[in-house]
């Protein structure tokens, strides 16, 4: 359970970084987007649902599923 909590925290951090980048730079850097996508994949592998991850980052569960599944 602690691993899942850590992965979810990483998703939250990556999402916050992406939001900050959006405010400072246009367009969003590929690196920031990939960091978020990898954090989503890791959290999902650790047991987080698409719905939970979507709520954390402000995306639909379907969009999160597409990101996680490539």
PQR file with spaces between the fields and no chain letter, atoms N, CA, C, O and H, PARSE charges and radii, in Angstrom:
ATOM       1  N    UNK     1       0.816   -1.190    0.000 -0.4000 1.5000
ATOM       2  CA   UNK     1       0.000    0.000    0.000 -0.0000 2.0000
ATOM       3  C    UNK     1       0.862    1.257    0.000  0.5500 1.7000
ATOM       4  O    UNK     1       0.506    2.258   -0.622 -0.5500 1.4000
ATOM       5  N    UNK     2       1.995    1.206    0.698 -0.4000 1.5000
ATOM       6  CA   UNK     2       2.877    2.366    0.723 -0.0000 2.0000
ATOM       7  C    UNK     2       3.420    2.647   -0.671  0.5500 1.7000
ATOM       8  O    UNK     2       3.564    3.807   -1.058 -0.5500 1.4000
ATOM       9  H    UNK     2       2.284    0.394    1.203  0.4000 1.0000
ATOM      10  N    UNK     3       3.724    1.587   -1.433 -0.4000 1.5000
ATOM      11  CA   UNK     3       4.215    1.779   -2.801 -0.0000 2.0000
ATOM      12  C    UNK     3       3.177    2.513   -3.628  0.5500 1.7000
ATOM      13  O    UNK     3       3.526    3.423   -4.380 -0.5500 1.4000
ATOM      14  H    UNK     3       3.607    0.645   -1.118  0.4000 1.0000
ATOM      15  N    UNK     4       1.909    2.140   -3.508 -0.4000 1.5000
ATOM      16  CA   UNK     4       0.843    2.807   -4.240 -0.0000 2.0000
ATOM      17  C    UNK     4       0.769    4.276   -3.842  0.5500 1.7000
ATOM      18  O    UNK     4       0.643    5.141   -4.708 -0.5500 1.4000
ATOM      19  H    UNK     4       1.626    1.400   -2.897  0.4000 1.0000
ATOM      20  N    UNK     5       0.845    4.569   -2.559 -0.4000 1.5000
ATOM      21  CA   UNK     5       0.789    5.955   -2.095 -0.0000 2.0000
ATOM      22  C    UNK     5       1.942    6.765   -2.667  0.5500 1.7000
ATOM      23  O    UNK     5       1.762    7.921   -3.051 -0.5500 1.4000
ATOM      24  H    UNK     5       0.947    3.866   -1.855  0.4000 1.0000
ATOM      25  N    UNK     6       3.116    6.168   -2.724 -0.4000 1.5000
ATOM      26  CA   UNK     6       4.276    6.862   -3.293 -0.0000 2.0000
ATOM      27  C    UNK     6       4.079    7.125   -4.783  0.5500 1.7000
ATOM      28  O    UNK     6       4.410    8.205   -5.270 -0.5500 1.4000
ATOM      29  H    UNK     6       3.262    5.229   -2.412  0.4000 1.0000
ATOM      30  N    UNK     7       3.548    6.159   -5.498 -0.4000 1.5000
ATOM      31  CA   UNK     7       3.311    6.327   -6.935 -0.0000 2.0000
ATOM      32  C    UNK     7       2.270    7.404   -7.188  0.5500 1.7000
ATOM      33  O    UNK     7       2.411    8.201   -8.115 -0.5500 1.4000
ATOM      34  H    UNK     7       3.278    5.282   -5.102  0.4000 1.0000
ATOM      35  N    UNK     8       1.223    7.432   -6.367 -0.4000 1.5000
ATOM      36  CA   UNK     8       0.195    8.455   -6.514 -0.0000 2.0000
ATOM      37  C    UNK     8       0.782    9.828   -6.208  0.5500 1.7000
ATOM      38  O    UNK     8       0.457   10.803   -6.885 -0.5500 1.4000
ATOM      39  H    UNK     8       1.109    6.784   -5.614  0.4000 1.0000
ATOM      40  N    UNK     9       1.630    9.913   -5.209 -0.4000 1.5000
ATOM      41  CA   UNK     9       2.296   11.186   -4.910 -0.0000 2.0000
ATOM      42  C    UNK     9       3.149   11.634   -6.092  0.5500 1.7000
ATOM      43  O    UNK     9       3.198   12.825   -6.400 -0.5500 1.4000
ATOM      44  H    UNK     9       1.894    9.121   -4.659  0.4000 1.0000
ATOM      45  N    UNK    10       3.819   10.697   -6.755 -0.4000 1.5000
ATOM      46  CA   UNK    10       4.620   11.040   -7.929 -0.0000 2.0000
ATOM      47  C    UNK    10       3.757   11.571   -9.062  0.5500 1.7000
ATOM      48  O    UNK    10       4.166   12.484   -9.779 -0.5500 1.4000
ATOM      49  H    UNK    10       3.779    9.729   -6.504  0.4000 1.0000
ATOM      50  N    UNK    11       2.558   11.002   -9.229 -0.4000 1.5000
ATOM      51  CA   UNK    11       1.632   11.504  -10.241 -0.0000 2.0000
ATOM      52  C    UNK    11       1.250   12.944   -9.922  0.5500 1.7000
ATOM      53  O    UNK    11       1.247   13.807  -10.799 -0.5500 1.4000
ATOM      54  H    UNK    11       2.226   10.260   -8.646  0.4000 1.0000
ATOM      55  N    UNK    12       0.934   13.186   -8.675 -0.4000 1.5000
ATOM      56  CA   UNK    12       0.544   14.530   -8.257 -0.0000 2.0000
ATOM      57  C    UNK    12       1.671   15.529   -8.502  0.5500 1.7000
ATOM      58  O    UNK    12       1.431   16.637   -8.981 -0.5500 1.4000
ATOM      59  H    UNK    12       0.936   12.484   -7.962  0.4000 1.0000
ATOM      60  N    UNK    13       2.878   15.143   -8.179 -0.4000 1.5000
ATOM      61  CA   UNK    13       4.037   16.020   -8.400 -0.0000 2.0000
ATOM      62  C    UNK    13       4.235   16.287   -9.886  0.5500 1.7000
ATOM      63  O    UNK    13       4.444   17.430  -10.291 -0.5500 1.4000
ATOM      64  H    UNK    13       3.074   14.243   -7.790  0.4000 1.0000
ATOM      65  N    UNK    14       4.170   15.242  -10.694 -0.4000 1.5000
ATOM      66  CA   UNK    14       4.350   15.406  -12.131 -0.0000 2.0000
ATOM      67  C    UNK    14       3.265   16.295  -12.731  0.5500 1.7000
ATOM      68  O    UNK    14       3.542   17.102  -13.618 -0.5500 1.4000
ATOM      69  H    UNK    14       4.000   14.313  -10.365  0.4000 1.0000
ATOM      70  N    UNK    15       2.035   16.149  -12.253 -0.4000 1.5000
ATOM      71  CA   UNK    15       0.939   16.978  -12.737 -0.0000 2.0000
ATOM      72  C    UNK    15       1.164   18.444  -12.361  0.5500 1.7000
ATOM      73  O    UNK    15       0.893   19.340  -13.160 -0.5500 1.4000
ATOM      74  H    UNK    15       1.810   15.493  -11.532  0.4000 1.0000
ATOM      75  N    UNK    16       1.652   18.682  -11.159 -0.4000 1.5000
ATOM      76  CA   UNK    16       1.929   20.051  -10.725 -0.0000 2.0000
ATOM      77  C    UNK    16       3.046   20.663  -11.562  0.5500 1.7000
ATOM      78  O    UNK    16       2.962   21.829  -11.948 -0.5500 1.4000
ATOM      79  H    UNK    16       1.872   17.954  -10.510  0.4000 1.0000
ATOM      80  N    UNK    17       4.077   19.896  -11.843 -0.4000 1.5000
ATOM      81  CA   UNK    17       5.161   20.386  -12.705 -0.0000 2.0000
ATOM      82  C    UNK    17       4.602   20.750  -14.074  0.5500 1.7000
ATOM      83  O    UNK    17       4.939   21.797  -14.627 -0.5500 1.4000
ATOM      84  H    UNK    17       4.145   18.949  -11.530  0.4000 1.0000
ATOM      85  N    UNK    18       3.749   19.888  -14.622 -0.4000 1.5000
ATOM      86  CA   UNK    18       3.165   20.149  -15.925 -0.0000 2.0000
ATOM      87  C    UNK    18       2.328   21.427  -15.898  0.5500 1.7000
ATOM      88  O    UNK    18       2.393   22.224  -16.833 -0.5500 1.4000
ATOM      89  H    UNK    18       3.475   19.038  -14.173  0.4000 1.0000
ATOM      90  N    UNK    19       1.544   21.632  -14.839 -0.4000 1.5000
ATOM      91  CA   UNK    19       0.741   22.857  -14.730 -0.0000 2.0000
ATOM      92  C    UNK    19       1.635   24.094  -14.687  0.5500 1.7000
ATOM      93  O    UNK    19       1.330   25.105  -15.320 -0.5500 1.4000
ATOM      94  H    UNK    19       1.491   20.984  -14.079  0.4000 1.0000
ATOM      95  N    UNK    20       2.731   24.016  -13.945 -0.4000 1.5000
ATOM      96  CA   UNK    20       3.653   25.146  -13.872 -0.0000 2.0000
ATOM      97  C    UNK    20       4.296   25.418  -15.226  0.5500 1.7000
ATOM      98  O    UNK    20       4.445   26.570  -15.633 -0.5500 1.4000
ATOM      99  H    UNK    20       2.979   23.194  -13.431  0.4000 1.0000
ATOM     100  N    UNK    21       4.670   24.358  -15.910 -0.4000 1.5000
ATOM     101  CA   UNK    21       5.271   24.519  -17.232 -0.0000 2.0000
ATOM     102  C    UNK    21       4.275   25.164  -18.187  0.5500 1.7000
ATOM     103  O    UNK    21       4.647   26.025  -18.983 -0.5500 1.4000
ATOM     104  H    UNK    21       4.549   23.423  -15.579  0.4000 1.0000
ATOM     105  N    UNK    22       3.012   24.754  -18.113 -0.4000 1.5000
ATOM     106  CA   UNK    22       1.989   25.334  -18.983 -0.0000 2.0000
ATOM     107  C    UNK    22       1.875   26.832  -18.793  0.5500 1.7000
ATOM     108  O    UNK    22       1.653   27.565  -19.758 -0.5500 1.4000
ATOM     109  H    UNK    22       2.709   24.054  -17.467  0.4000 1.0000
ATOM     110  N    UNK    23       2.025   27.300  -17.557 -0.4000 1.5000
ATOM     111  CA   UNK    23       1.910   28.729  -17.282 -0.0000 2.0000
ATOM     112  C    UNK    23       3.135   29.501  -17.748  0.5500 1.7000
ATOM     113  O    UNK    23       3.028   30.679  -18.089 -0.5500 1.4000
ATOM     114  H    UNK    23       2.206   26.705  -16.774  0.4000 1.0000
ATOM     115  N    UNK    24       4.278   28.867  -17.767 -0.4000 1.5000
ATOM     116  CA   UNK    24       5.516   29.566  -18.089 -0.0000 2.0000
ATOM     117  C    UNK    24       5.957   29.413  -19.537  0.5500 1.7000
ATOM     118  O    UNK    24       6.606   30.307  -20.082 -0.5500 1.4000
ATOM     119  H    UNK    24       4.365   27.910  -17.490  0.4000 1.0000
ATOM     120  N    UNK    25       5.618   28.307  -20.162 -0.4000 1.5000
ATOM     121  CA   UNK    25       6.123   28.019  -21.495 -0.0000 2.0000
ATOM     122  C    UNK    25       5.005   27.547  -22.402  0.5500 1.7000
ATOM     123  O    UNK    25       4.075   26.875  -21.957 -0.5500 1.4000
ATOM     124  H    UNK    25       5.091   27.581  -19.720  0.4000 1.0000
ATOM     125  N    UNK    26       5.095   27.893  -23.651 -0.4000 1.5000
ATOM     126  CA   UNK    26       4.196   27.350  -24.674 -0.0000 2.0000
ATOM     127  C    UNK    26       5.059   26.823  -25.783  0.5500 1.7000
ATOM     128  O    UNK    26       5.991   27.526  -26.175 -0.5500 1.4000
ATOM     129  H    UNK    26       5.851   28.439  -24.013  0.4000 1.0000
ATOM     130  N    UNK    27       4.843   25.696  -26.302 -0.4000 1.5000
ATOM     131  CA   UNK    27       3.944   24.652  -25.813 -0.0000 2.0000
ATOM     132  C    UNK    27       4.584   23.873  -24.672  0.5500 1.7000
ATOM     133  O    UNK    27       5.737   24.108  -24.311 -0.5500 1.4000
ATOM     134  H    UNK    27       4.086   25.125  -25.984  0.4000 1.0000
ATOM     135  N    UNK    28       3.835   22.962  -24.122 -0.4000 1.5000
ATOM     136  CA   UNK    28       4.334   22.112  -23.042 -0.0000 2.0000
ATOM     137  C    UNK    28       5.505   21.303  -23.584  0.5500 1.7000
ATOM     138  O    UNK    28       5.449   20.785  -24.699 -0.5500 1.4000
ATOM     139  H    UNK    28       2.898   22.771  -24.416  0.4000 1.0000
ATOM     140  N    UNK    29       6.543   21.201  -22.806 -0.4000 1.5000
ATOM     141  CA   UNK    29       7.696   20.443  -23.263 -0.0000 2.0000
ATOM     142  C    UNK    29       7.373   18.955  -23.306  0.5500 1.7000
ATOM     143  O    UNK    29       6.598   18.444  -22.498 -0.5500 1.4000
ATOM     144  H    UNK    29       6.589   21.622  -21.900  0.4000 1.0000
ATOM     145  N    UNK    30       7.975   18.289  -24.249 -0.4000 1.5000
ATOM     146  CA   UNK    30       7.778   16.842  -24.368 -0.0000 2.0000
ATOM     147  C    UNK    30       8.288   16.132  -23.120  0.5500 1.7000
ATOM     148  O    UNK    30       7.730   15.117  -22.705 -0.5500 1.4000
ATOM     149  H    UNK    30       8.605   18.705  -24.905  0.4000 1.0000
ATOM     150  N    UNK    31       9.341   16.664  -22.529 -0.4000 1.5000
ATOM     151  CA   UNK    31       9.906   16.057  -21.316 -0.0000 2.0000
ATOM     152  C    UNK    31       8.914   16.103  -20.160  0.5500 1.7000
ATOM     153  O    UNK    31       8.752   15.113  -19.448 -0.5500 1.4000
ATOM     154  H    UNK    31       9.795   17.490  -22.866  0.4000 1.0000
ATOM     155  N    UNK    32       8.252   17.234  -19.964 -0.4000 1.5000
ATOM     156  CA   UNK    32       7.278   17.359  -18.877 -0.0000 2.0000
ATOM     157  C    UNK    32       6.088   16.427  -19.104  0.5500 1.7000
ATOM     158  O    UNK    32       5.597   15.791  -18.171 -0.5500 1.4000
ATOM     159  H    UNK    32       8.384   18.039  -20.543  0.4000 1.0000
ATOM     160  N    UNK    33       5.636   16.354  -20.340 -0.4000 1.5000
ATOM     161  CA   UNK    33       4.507   15.480  -20.657 -0.0000 2.0000
ATOM     162  C    UNK    33       4.893   14.016  -20.431  0.5500 1.7000
ATOM     163  O    UNK    33       4.104   13.250  -19.878 -0.5500 1.4000
ATOM     164  H    UNK    33       6.034   16.870  -21.098  0.4000 1.0000
ATOM     165  N    UNK    34       6.090   13.624  -20.849 -0.4000 1.5000
ATOM     166  CA   UNK    34       6.526   12.230  -20.675 -0.0000 2.0000
ATOM     167  C    UNK    34       6.706   11.900  -19.200  0.5500 1.7000
ATOM     168  O    UNK    34       6.432   10.775  -18.784 -0.5500 1.4000
ATOM     169  H    UNK    34       6.731   14.246  -21.298  0.4000 1.0000
ATOM     170  N    UNK    35       7.162   12.860  -18.407 -0.4000 1.5000
ATOM     171  CA   UNK    35       7.300   12.634  -16.961 -0.0000 2.0000
ATOM     172  C    UNK    35       5.946   12.307  -16.350  0.5500 1.7000
ATOM     173  O    UNK    35       5.831   11.389  -15.538 -0.5500 1.4000
ATOM     174  H    UNK    35       7.385   13.774  -18.746  0.4000 1.0000
ATOM     175  N    UNK    36       4.926   13.054  -16.738 -0.4000 1.5000
ATOM     176  CA   UNK    36       3.580   12.788  -16.231 -0.0000 2.0000
ATOM     177  C    UNK    36       3.087   11.424  -16.701  0.5500 1.7000
ATOM     178  O    UNK    36       2.536   10.656  -15.912 -0.5500 1.4000
ATOM     179  H    UNK    36       5.019   13.800  -17.398  0.4000 1.0000
ATOM     180  N    UNK    37       3.280   11.124  -17.971 -0.4000 1.5000
ATOM     181  CA   UNK    37       2.811    9.842  -18.507 -0.0000 2.0000
ATOM     182  C    UNK    37       3.483    8.670  -17.802  0.5500 1.7000
ATOM     183  O    UNK    37       2.825    7.678  -17.488 -0.5500 1.4000
ATOM     184  H    UNK    37       3.728   11.748  -18.612  0.4000 1.0000
ATOM     185  N    UNK    38       4.770    8.773  -17.554 -0.4000 1.5000
ATOM     186  CA   UNK    38       5.474    7.686  -16.867 -0.0000 2.0000
ATOM     187  C    UNK    38       4.989    7.555  -15.425  0.5500 1.7000
ATOM     188  O    UNK    38       4.845    6.442  -14.919 -0.5500 1.4000
ATOM     189  H    UNK    38       5.304    9.579  -17.809  0.4000 1.0000
ATOM     190  N    UNK    39       4.738    8.677  -14.768 -0.4000 1.5000
ATOM     191  CA   UNK    39       4.224    8.628  -13.401 -0.0000 2.0000
ATOM     192  C    UNK    39       2.849    7.963  -13.372  0.5500 1.7000
ATOM     193  O    UNK    39       2.552    7.188  -12.463 -0.5500 1.4000
ATOM     194  H    UNK    39       4.855    9.580  -15.179  0.4000 1.0000
ATOM     195  N    UNK    40       2.008    8.266  -14.370 -0.4000 1.5000
ATOM     196  CA   UNK    40       0.696    7.619  -14.458 -0.0000 2.0000
ATOM     197  C    UNK    40       0.846    6.113  -14.652  0.5500 1.7000
ATOM     198  O    UNK    40       0.143    5.331  -14.011 -0.5500 1.4000
ATOM     199  H    UNK    40       2.249    8.895  -15.108  0.4000 1.0000
ATOM     200  N    UNK    41       1.753    5.706  -15.528 -0.4000 1.5000
ATOM     201  CA   UNK    41       1.967    4.274  -15.766 -0.0000 2.0000
ATOM     202  C    UNK    41       2.429    3.569  -14.493  0.5500 1.7000
ATOM     203  O    UNK    41       1.933    2.493  -14.159 -0.5500 1.4000
ATOM     204  H    UNK    41       2.324    6.341  -16.049  0.4000 1.0000
ATOM     205  N    UNK    42       3.371    4.170  -13.793 -0.4000 1.5000
ATOM     206  CA   UNK    42       3.903    3.558  -12.570 -0.0000 2.0000
ATOM     207  C    UNK    42       2.824    3.446  -11.500  0.5500 1.7000
ATOM     208  O    UNK    42       2.713    2.416  -10.835 -0.5500 1.4000
ATOM     209  H    UNK    42       3.775    5.044  -14.065  0.4000 1.0000
ATOM     210  N    UNK    43       2.035    4.491  -11.332 -0.4000 1.5000
ATOM     211  CA   UNK    43       0.979    4.461  -10.318 -0.0000 2.0000
ATOM     212  C    UNK    43      -0.068    3.408  -10.669  0.5500 1.7000
ATOM     213  O    UNK    43      -0.571    2.712   -9.786 -0.5500 1.4000
ATOM     214  H    UNK    43       2.125    5.328  -11.872  0.4000 1.0000
ATOM     215  N    UNK    44      -0.395    3.289  -11.942 -0.4000 1.5000
ATOM     216  CA   UNK    44      -1.374    2.285  -12.347 -0.0000 2.0000
ATOM     217  C    UNK    44      -0.827    0.881  -12.105  0.5500 1.7000
ATOM     218  O    UNK    44      -1.552    0.013  -11.619 -0.5500 1.4000
ATOM     219  H    UNK    44       0.013    3.854  -12.659  0.4000 1.0000
ATOM     220  N    UNK    45       0.439    0.648  -12.439 -0.4000 1.5000
ATOM     221  CA   UNK    45       1.043   -0.672  -12.185 -0.0000 2.0000
ATOM     222  C    UNK    45       1.042   -1.002  -10.696  0.5500 1.7000
ATOM     223  O    UNK    45       0.969   -2.169  -10.312 -0.5500 1.4000
ATOM     224  H    UNK    45       1.028    1.353  -12.834  0.4000 1.0000
ATOM     225  N    UNK    46       1.121    0.030   -9.864 -0.4000 1.5000
ATOM     226  CA   UNK    46       1.127   -0.181   -8.418 -0.0000 2.0000
ATOM     227  C    UNK    46      -0.282   -0.377   -7.864  0.5500 1.7000
ATOM     228  O    UNK    46      -0.440   -0.709   -6.689 -0.5500 1.4000
ATOM     229  H    UNK    46       1.180    0.978  -10.176  0.4000 1.0000
ATOM     230  N    UNK    47      -1.313   -0.175   -8.698 -0.4000 1.5000
ATOM     231  CA   UNK    47      -2.672   -0.460   -8.260 -0.0000 2.0000
ATOM     232  C    UNK    47      -3.656    0.684   -8.309  0.5500 1.7000
ATOM     233  O    UNK    47      -4.827    0.483   -7.986 -0.5500 1.4000
ATOM     234  H    UNK    47      -1.184    0.095   -9.652  0.4000 1.0000
ATOM     235  N    UNK    48      -3.240    1.874   -8.696 -0.4000 1.5000
ATOM     236  CA   UNK    48      -4.171    3.004   -8.772 -0.0000 2.0000
ATOM     237  C    UNK    48      -5.100    2.829   -9.972  0.5500 1.7000
ATOM     238  O    UNK    48      -4.673    2.387  -11.038 -0.5500 1.4000
ATOM     239  H    UNK    48      -2.289    2.037   -8.958  0.4000 1.0000
ATOM     240  N    UNK    49      -6.350    3.172   -9.791 -0.4000 1.5000
ATOM     241  CA   UNK    49      -7.325    3.047  -10.881 -0.0000 2.0000
ATOM     242  C    UNK    49      -7.198    4.227  -11.845  0.5500 1.7000
ATOM     243  O    UNK    49      -6.670    5.284  -11.500 -0.5500 1.4000
ATOM     244  H    UNK    49      -6.697    3.531   -8.924  0.4000 1.0000
ATOM     245  N    UNK    50      -7.701    4.012  -13.069 -0.4000 1.5000
ATOM     246  CA   UNK    50      -7.706    5.094  -14.047 -0.0000 2.0000
ATOM     247  C    UNK    50      -8.517    6.280  -13.526  0.5500 1.7000
ATOM     248  O    UNK    50      -8.134    7.434  -13.713 -0.5500 1.4000
ATOM     249  H    UNK    50      -8.130    3.154  -13.350  0.4000 1.0000
ATOM     250  N    UNK    51      -9.629    5.988  -12.877 -0.4000 1.5000
ATOM     251  CA   UNK    51     -10.486    7.051  -12.354 -0.0000 2.0000
ATOM     252  C    UNK    51      -9.792    7.899  -11.307  0.5500 1.7000
ATOM     253  O    UNK    51      -9.872    9.127  -11.341 -0.5500 1.4000
ATOM     254  H    UNK    51      -9.941    5.050  -12.725  0.4000 1.0000
ATOM     255  N    UNK    52      -9.108    7.242  -10.371 -0.4000 1.5000
ATOM     256  CA   UNK    52      -8.388    7.981   -9.333 -0.0000 2.0000
ATOM     257  C    UNK    52      -7.298    8.845   -9.956  0.5500 1.7000
ATOM     258  O    UNK    52      -7.159   10.020   -9.616 -0.5500 1.4000
ATOM     259  H    UNK    52      -9.044    6.244  -10.343  0.4000 1.0000
ATOM     260  N    UNK    53      -6.535    8.267  -10.856 -0.4000 1.5000
ATOM     261  CA   UNK    53      -5.459    9.027  -11.493 -0.0000 2.0000
ATOM     262  C    UNK    53      -6.012   10.193  -12.297  0.5500 1.7000
ATOM     263  O    UNK    53      -5.434   11.280  -12.303 -0.5500 1.4000
ATOM     264  H    UNK    53      -6.647    7.312  -11.132  0.4000 1.0000
ATOM     265  N    UNK    54      -7.122    9.969  -12.968 -0.4000 1.5000
ATOM     266  CA   UNK    54      -7.750   11.042  -13.732 -0.0000 2.0000
ATOM     267  C    UNK    54      -8.177   12.192  -12.848  0.5500 1.7000
ATOM     268  O    UNK    54      -7.998   13.355  -13.208 -0.5500 1.4000
ATOM     269  H    UNK    54      -7.591    9.086  -12.963  0.4000 1.0000
ATOM     270  N    UNK    55      -8.743   11.878  -11.688 -0.4000 1.5000
ATOM     271  CA   UNK    55      -9.151   12.938  -10.753 -0.0000 2.0000
ATOM     272  C    UNK    55      -7.952   13.722  -10.250  0.5500 1.7000
ATOM     273  O    UNK    55      -8.040   14.935  -10.060 -0.5500 1.4000
ATOM     274  H    UNK    55      -8.889   10.934  -11.395  0.4000 1.0000
ATOM     275  N    UNK    56      -6.845   13.051  -10.036 -0.4000 1.5000
ATOM     276  CA   UNK    56      -5.645   13.725   -9.536 -0.0000 2.0000
ATOM     277  C    UNK    56      -5.115   14.722  -10.554  0.5500 1.7000
ATOM     278  O    UNK    56      -4.731   15.835  -10.194 -0.5500 1.4000
ATOM     279  H    UNK    56      -6.773   12.065  -10.191  0.4000 1.0000
ATOM     280  N    UNK    57      -5.093   14.329  -11.823 -0.4000 1.5000
ATOM     281  CA   UNK    57      -4.466   15.183  -12.843 -0.0000 2.0000
ATOM     282  C    UNK    57      -5.453   15.964  -13.696  0.5500 1.7000
ATOM     283  O    UNK    57      -5.047   16.740  -14.560 -0.5500 1.4000
ATOM     284  H    UNK    57      -5.406   13.425  -12.115  0.4000 1.0000
ATOM     285  N    UNK    58      -6.747   15.765  -13.462 -0.4000 1.5000
ATOM     286  CA   UNK    58      -7.740   16.530  -14.201 -0.0000 2.0000
ATOM     287  C    UNK    58      -8.006   16.006  -15.606  0.5500 1.7000
ATOM     288  O    UNK    58      -8.305   16.782  -16.513 -0.5500 1.4000
ATOM     289  H    UNK    58      -7.077   15.134  -12.760  0.4000 1.0000
ATOM     290  N    UNK    59      -7.899   14.688  -15.789 -0.4000 1.5000
ATOM     291  CA   UNK    59      -8.199   14.053  -17.069 -0.0000 2.0000
ATOM     292  C    UNK    59      -9.298   13.018  -16.859  0.5500 1.7000
ATOM     293  O    UNK    59      -9.554   12.583  -15.737 -0.5500 1.4000
ATOM     294  H    UNK    59      -7.657   14.057  -15.052  0.4000 1.0000
ATOM     295  N    UNK    60      -9.942   12.632  -17.956 -0.4000 1.5000
ATOM     296  CA   UNK    60     -10.942   11.568  -17.851 -0.0000 2.0000
ATOM     297  C    UNK    60     -10.236   10.238  -17.636  0.5500 1.7000
ATOM     298  O    UNK    60      -9.062   10.084  -17.970 -0.5500 1.4000
ATOM     299  H    UNK    60      -9.734   12.986  -18.868  0.4000 1.0000
ATOM     300  N    UNK    61     -10.966    9.281  -17.075 -0.4000 1.5000
ATOM     301  CA   UNK    61     -10.364    7.966  -16.865 -0.0000 2.0000
ATOM     302  C    UNK    61     -10.032    7.321  -18.200  0.5500 1.7000
ATOM     303  O    UNK    61      -9.076    6.550  -18.295 -0.5500 1.4000
ATOM     304  H    UNK    61     -11.920    9.407  -16.804  0.4000 1.0000
ATOM     305  N    UNK    62     -10.811    7.626  -19.233 -0.4000 1.5000
ATOM     306  CA   UNK    62     -10.533    7.076  -20.553 -0.0000 2.0000
ATOM     307  C    UNK    62      -9.212    7.612  -21.108  0.5500 1.7000
ATOM     308  O    UNK    62      -8.430    6.865  -21.697 -0.5500 1.4000
ATOM     309  H    UNK    62     -11.588    8.252  -19.155  0.4000 1.0000
ATOM     310  N    UNK    63      -8.969    8.910  -20.915 -0.4000 1.5000
ATOM     311  CA   UNK    63      -7.711    9.505  -21.389 -0.0000 2.0000
ATOM     312  C    UNK    63      -6.532    8.896  -20.632  0.5500 1.7000
ATOM     313  O    UNK    63      -5.500    8.591  -21.231 -0.5500 1.4000
ATOM     314  H    UNK    63      -9.604    9.517  -20.436  0.4000 1.0000
ATOM     315  N    UNK    64      -6.680    8.720  -19.325 -0.4000 1.5000
ATOM     316  CA   UNK    64      -5.619    8.109  -18.536 -0.0000 2.0000
ATOM     317  C    UNK    64      -5.354    6.685  -19.033  0.5500 1.7000
ATOM     318  O    UNK    64      -4.199    6.270  -19.142 -0.5500 1.4000
ATOM     319  H    UNK    64      -7.518    8.968  -18.839  0.4000 1.0000
ATOM     320  N    UNK    65      -6.406    5.945  -19.331 -0.4000 1.5000
ATOM     321  CA   UNK    65      -6.241    4.583  -19.834 -0.0000 2.0000
ATOM     322  C    UNK    65      -5.461    4.577  -21.147  0.5500 1.7000
ATOM     323  O    UNK    65      -4.597    3.725  -21.356 -0.5500 1.4000
ATOM     324  H    UNK    65      -7.344    6.282  -19.242  0.4000 1.0000
ATOM     325  N    UNK    66      -5.766    5.531  -22.031 -0.4000 1.5000
ATOM     326  CA   UNK    66      -5.028    5.606  -23.295 -0.0000 2.0000
ATOM     327  C    UNK    66      -3.562    5.937  -23.063  0.5500 1.7000
ATOM     328  O    UNK    66      -2.692    5.385  -23.736 -0.5500 1.4000
ATOM     329  H    UNK    66      -6.468    6.223  -21.860  0.4000 1.0000
ATOM     330  N    UNK    67      -3.279    6.819  -22.130 -0.4000 1.5000
ATOM     331  CA   UNK    67      -1.893    7.172  -21.823 -0.0000 2.0000
ATOM     332  C    UNK    67      -1.160    5.957  -21.248  0.5500 1.7000
ATOM     333  O    UNK    67      -0.059    5.621  -21.685 -0.5500 1.4000
ATOM     334  H    UNK    67      -3.986    7.268  -21.584  0.4000 1.0000
ATOM     335  N    UNK    68      -1.778    5.312  -20.273 -0.4000 1.5000
ATOM     336  CA   UNK    68      -1.143    4.168  -19.603 -0.0000 2.0000
ATOM     337  C    UNK    68      -0.890    3.032  -20.589  0.5500 1.7000
ATOM     338  O    UNK    68       0.152    2.380  -20.529 -0.5500 1.4000
ATOM     339  H    UNK    68      -2.672    5.585  -19.918  0.4000 1.0000
ATOM     340  N    UNK    69      -1.824    2.793  -21.482 -0.4000 1.5000
ATOM     341  CA   UNK    69      -1.719    1.666  -22.404 -0.0000 2.0000
ATOM     342  C    UNK    69      -1.000    2.011  -23.704  0.5500 1.7000
ATOM     343  O    UNK    69      -0.887    1.181  -24.606 -0.5500 1.4000
ATOM     344  H    UNK    69      -2.671    3.323  -21.530  0.4000 1.0000
ATOM     345  N    UNK    70      -0.516    3.249  -23.785 -0.4000 1.5000
ATOM     346  CA   UNK    70       0.284    3.644  -24.945 -0.0000 2.0000
ATOM     347  C    UNK    70      -0.520    3.890  -26.160  0.5500 1.7000
ATOM     348  O    UNK    70       0.032    4.229  -27.207 -0.5500 1.4000
ATOM     349  H    UNK    70      -0.607    3.923  -23.052  0.4000 1.0000
